[in-house]
Amino acid sequence: MKCPFCKGHDTQVVDTRESEAGDSIRRRRRCVSCDKRFTTYETVELRMPQVVKQNGMRSEFDTEKLRTSFKRALHKRPVSTESVDAAIDTVTQQLYALGEREIGSRQVGEMVMQELLKLDKVAYIRFASVYRSFQDVDDFADAVKAVNTAPEPPADLVS
């Protein structure tokens, strides 16, 4: 760590303490060159992966776009805001857990579909019809068959 006073590169850690929340570490340091003391903080920096679109373009992951997708699919459906927030958190945590720098938009879409299937079957069909570009009634029929064979979500997810 470089000294903020003399710009010397030789510093010693005098004291280390973890924050009460446990999400950062405070370090008290002393510069060997000028003998001045200063404090540094160490925190975890989590970055969401960039989303690679079908056309190869890359964009930053946007939670609001994710929320908009859920809202459109769940429009006028009896699903609580808390359940939607939990689904968004689940998708976000899955993306963090991948640890990748980039992720395909298709993979994000599949994650959204998994969560919608747990929340509301009609919303799942709505999203799938746009996401998978259904062309005719047979595509809808196949999706309905798939939904009917999917296991029921736990009762605590139904509001």
C-alpha positions in Angstrom: 0.0 0.0 0.0 1.4 3.4 -1.0 1.6 6.1 1.7 -0.8 9.0 1.0 1.6 11.5 2.5 5.1 10.7 1.1 4.1 8.2 -1.6 6.5 5.6 -0.1 5.7 2.0 -0.9 6.9 0.5 2.4 4.0 0.4 5.0 3.3 -1.8 7.9 -0.1 -2.9 9.2 -0.4 -1.8 12.9 -4.0 -3.0 13.6 -6.6 -5.0 11.8 -10.3 -5.0 12.7 -13.4 -6.5 11.1 -16.5 -4.3 10.9 -19.5 -5.3 13.0 -21.4 -6.4 9.9 -18.4 -8.5 8.8 -18.4 -7.0 5.4 -15.2 -5.0 5.5 -11.8 -4.9 7.3 -10.3 -1.8 8.7 -6.5 -1.7 8.7 -4.4 0.9 10.5 -1.1 1.4 8.7 2.2 3.1 9.4 4.6 4.4 6.8 8.2 3.2 7.4 9.6 6.3 5.5 7.7 9.2 7.1 6.3 7.4 10.2 2.8 8.8 9.5 -0.3 6.7 10.1 -3.4 6.2 7.9 -6.4 3.9 7.7 -7.4 1.7 4.8 -10.6 -0.3 4.3 -10.9 -3.6 2.5 -14.3 -4.7 1.0 -15.5 -7.3 -1.4 -16.2 -6.0 -4.9 -18.7 -8.1 -6.7 -19.2 -7.5 -10.4 -22.1 -8.7 -12.5 -21.1 -10.4 -15.7 -21.6 -8.5 -19.0 -24.5 -9.8 -21.1 -23.6 -11.0 -24.6 -26.6 -10.4 -26.9 -27.5 -12.7 -29.8 -25.9 -10.2 -32.3 -22.6 -10.3 -30.3 -23.0 -6.9 -28.6 -22.2 -6.6 -25.0 -24.0 -4.6 -22.3 -23.9 -4.2 -18.6 -26.3 -6.4 -16.6 -29.3 -4.3 -15.7 -31.5 -5.4 -12.8 -34.2 -3.0 -14.0 -34.4 -4.7 -17.3 -34.8 -8.0 -15.4 -37.6 -6.4 -13.3 -39.3 -5.1 -16.4 -39.3 -8.6 -17.9 -40.9 -10.1 -14.8 -43.5 -7.3 -14.7 -44.5 -7.8 -18.3 -44.9 -11.5 -17.9 -46.8 -11.2 -14.6 -49.1 -8.3 -15.7 -52.4 -8.7 -13.9 -51.4 -12.0 -12.3 -51.9 -12.8 -8.6 -48.2 -12.8 -7.6 -46.9 -10.7 -4.7 -44.1 -8.1 -5.1 -42.1 -10.0 -2.5 -42.2 -13.1 -4.6 -41.0 -11.2 -7.7 -38.2 -9.6 -5.7 -37.2 -13.0 -4.4 -37.1 -14.4 -8.0 -35.0 -11.4 -9.2 -32.6 -12.0 -6.2 -32.4 -15.7 -7.2 -31.4 -14.9 -10.8 -28.9 -12.3 -9.6 -27.3 -14.7 -7.1 -27.1 -17.4 -9.8 -25.3 -14.9 -12.0 -22.9 -14.0 -9.2 -22.3 -17.7 -8.4 -21.3 -18.4 -12.0 -18.2 -16.2 -11.5 -18.1 -15.5 -15.2 -17.1 -12.2 -16.8 -19.7 -12.7 -19.6 -22.9 -14.5 -19.9 -25.2 -15.1 -22.9 -28.5 -13.4 -22.9 -30.1 -16.8 -23.7 -28.8 -18.2 -20.4 -30.2 -15.2 -18.5 -33.6 -15.8 -20.3 -33.6 -19.5 -19.2 -33.0 -18.4 -15.6 -35.9 -16.0 -15.8 -38.1 -18.8 -17.3 -37.2 -21.1 -14.4 -38.3 -18.5 -11.9 -41.5 -17.7 -13.7 -42.4 -21.3 -13.8 -42.2 -21.4 -10.0 -44.2 -18.2 -9.7 -47.0 -18.5 -12.2 -47.6 -20.8 -15.2 -49.5 -18.3 -17.2 -46.6 -15.8 -16.8 -44.2 -18.5 -17.9 -46.2 -19.1 -21.1 -46.4 -15.4 -21.8 -42.6 -15.0 -21.4 -41.9 -18.2 -23.3 -44.1 -17.2 -26.3 -42.0 -14.0 -26.8 -38.7 -15.4 -25.7 -38.9 -18.5 -27.9 -40.7 -16.7 -30.7 -43.7 -19.0 -30.9 -45.0 -19.1 -34.5 -48.3 -21.0 -34.2 -50.7 -22.6 -31.8 -48.7 -25.9 -31.7 -45.8 -24.0 -30.0 -48.2 -22.8 -27.3 -49.7 -26.3 -27.0 -46.2 -27.8 -26.5 -45.4 -25.2 -23.8 -48.6 -25.9 -22.0 -47.9 -29.6 -22.0 -44.4 -28.9 -20.6 -45.9 -26.7 -17.9 -48.5 -29.3 -16.9 -45.7 -31.9 -16.5 -43.5 -29.6 -14.4 -43.5 -30.2 -10.6 -45.7 -28.0 -8.5 -43.9 -25.2 -6.6 -43.8 -25.3 -2.8 -46.9 -23.8 -1.1 -44.9 -21.0 0.5 -44.2 -19.6 -2.9 -47.8 -19.3 -3.9 -49.4 -16.1 -2.7 
